Amino acid sequence: MKKVRVGVIGAGGIASGVHLPSLSEIEEAEVVAICDLRVEKAKAMAEKYNIPAVYFDMYEMLDKEKLDCVYVLVEPDRLFRCAYDCMKRGVPVMMEKPAGTSSHQTNMLARLSEETGVLCAVAMNRRHIPVVQKVKKLMSELTTITEVDGCFLKKTDLSHCWEYHCAFDCDGIHALDLVRYLAGSEVDKCATLTGRFSGCAVDNAWAGVMHFENGITGTIRSNYQAGARIHTFEMHGPGASAFINLGMGGGECEAVILTTESSTMYSQASGGVGGINRIVIDGKEEAGSDAFHAYYGYKQEDIDFIHAIATGTKPLCLIADAAKSMELVDMIHASSI
């Protein structure tokens, strides 16, 4: 497989923390240029990862470099313009989430991709986490899914961060997208409660219930006045339940699947709950690494995208798919009760 020549726009935390380490381990990927408005950051990353060219201006980089694709790793309110202008020049894009700050922006990128044939993928890394993929496969074999639940809690003052847009749209989208992905369908109705806690000037909590077109029910909870970073998912169906822990105050990445052979299980107090089988999955073991970028889906999504560029196949999360998650964000907000 030929080398894929990669340009990187943005040398901040998401680039240095996960994407550049991942790309450096992918044999088919060759990062040939990096660009950042804070050029000293770009220079530091170029030195660390042996990237030959450094730019302040992304348009100069696009003019001078022969690129097979670009990674757009900038702040959410800058993602759209960078991705749009790269695609207009015919350069395929992997962009960080969210795919724009609104469904309007995301759908604009989706239409541009469809009209021009220029690939645009979105870094919804939770889909790629090995333990998530393992649970999804096992649960599909064990039962018919009836319920999917997602939770993303943190302790953050939203009055003084996420200043460019709603945190639920830009950050909670991770949980909402994964619930939608695991359900394998689109939402046809929902209802949501929102809250403002600790004197916050903006909404900082959301609790929603959803009904999917395929009959699955789902919930979503996001609260920025919690005790720690808590990121969990559940999947349920007759005879099988999965609990995915992607962080409960630490670096957890694990899952437990419970199955039962009993026809009915009602009360532990009156009849007992025997016959439970437990499948435990270690996410780091599943990924074959205890490096965060490797077990948390970043390396897998980068492999997926680089392979798509090299072979002409489609990555897991195209921009049109990401647009559906952004449209669901709109539904969640509009359904406030």
Stockholm file with secondary structure:
# STOCKHOLM 1.0

chainA/1-337         MKKVRVGVIGAGGIASGVHLPSLSEIEEAEVVAICDLRVEKAKAMAEKYNIPAVYFDMYEMLDKEKLDCVYVLVEPDRLFRCAYDCMKRGVPVMMEKPAGTSSHQTNMLARLSEETGVLCAVAMNRRHIPVVQKVKKLMSELTTITEVDGCFLKKTDLSHCWEYHCAFDCDGIHALDLVRYLAGSEVDKCATLTGRFSGCAVDNAWAGVMHFENGITGTIRSNYQAGARIHTFEMHGPGASAFINLGMGGGECEAVILTTESSTMYSQASGGVGGINRIVIDGKEEAGSDAFHAYYGYKQEDIDFIHAIATGTKPLCLIADAAKSMELVDMIHASSI
#=GR chainA/1-337 SS CCCEEEEEECCSHHIIIIIHHHHHTCTTEEEEEEECSSHHHHHHHHHHHTCSEEESCHHHHHHHCCCSEEEECSCHHHHHHHHHHHHHTTCCEEEESSSSSSHHHHHHHHHHHHHHCCCEEEECGGGGCHHHHHHHHHHHHHCCCCEEEEEEEEECCTTSSSTTSCHIIIIIHHHHHHHHHHHTSCEEEEEEEEECCTTCSSCCEEEEEEEETTSCEEEEEEESEEEEEEEEEEEEETTEEEEEEEEESSSCCEEEEEEECCSCCCCTTTTCCCCEEEEEEEHHHHHTCCCHHHHSSHHHHHHHHHHHHHHCCCCSSBHHHHHHHHHHHHHHHHTBC
#=GC SS_cons         CCCEEEEEECCSHHIIIIIHHHHHTCTTEEEEEEECSSHHHHHHHHHHHTCSEEESCHHHHHHHCCCSEEEECSCHHHHHHHHHHHHHTTCCEEEESSSSSSHHHHHHHHHHHHHHCCCEEEECGGGGCHHHHHHHHHHHHHCCCCEEEEEEEEECCTTSSSTTSCHIIIIIHHHHHHHHHHHTSCEEEEEEEEECCTTCSSCCEEEEEEEETTSCEEEEEEESEEEEEEEEEEEEETTEEEEEEEEESSSCCEEEEEEECCSCCCCTTTTCCCCEEEEEEEHHHHHTCCCHHHHSSHHHHHHHHHHHHHHCCCCSSBHHHHHHHHHHHHHHHHTBC
//
